[in-house]
Every structure is written in C-alpha cells, then in structure tokens.
Amino acid sequence: MDIELFKKIIDSDLPQDLKEKHIIIILSKDKNVIPEMLKILGAERDLSEELIVNMNLELSRAQVYISERPEPKDEAKLSFNKNFIVHAINQFYIKYSSYVNHCFKK
C-alpha cells in the first residue's frame, strides 16, 4: 500500500468526493486490501461485542438497584416510576434475548 500516495491525495486541494474516489481506486489495485479489510471488520466486531457486554453489565446493575430500592410513595405516583423503568429494561432483554442476558438473573 502506497501510504505516501494517500498522503498526497489527502493533502491535495481536491474536493472531498474526488479524494475518496482516488483512494478507493488505489485500494482496489492492492492485492492485500481484502485481508486488511477483514482485519478492520474483525476489530470492529470485537469492539461492538465488548460494548454490548459492558452495556449489558451496567443495565443489569441498574435493574437490580432499581428493583431492590424502596420507592417513595410520591415517586410511585409518577408516570416514570420504578415499575415503568423495570418494565422497560425487561422489554430490552426480551427484544435482544439472542444478544444479551441479565447478568444477575439465571
């Protein structure tokens, strides 16, 4: 891959769309572009998986805290109360059941 050629294109005064087209043309001529793109996709997939796991853990913690926390009577009367939040989190787990499971409920 000719990095210097990329640098020249990026630093040029060409419009953005032409810069992109030139870079794509250069990449299309490179025999190693497919393996490199697969590495990029693999890294993206790993990052997405890590993000899902971390979000799942934090959501599980929040649900346990909310579920176990006593709710003051004035909060229970509001439309955005404990039951509403717990229900919304449960719906999330149902919707994405093939991707995440509650960390603390088996």
PyMOL commands that set and color helices and strands:
alter all, ss='L'
color gray80, all
select helices_A, chain A and resi 3-11+16-28+33-68+73-76+82-95
alter helices_A, ss='H'
color red, helices_A
deselect
rebuild
show_as cartoon
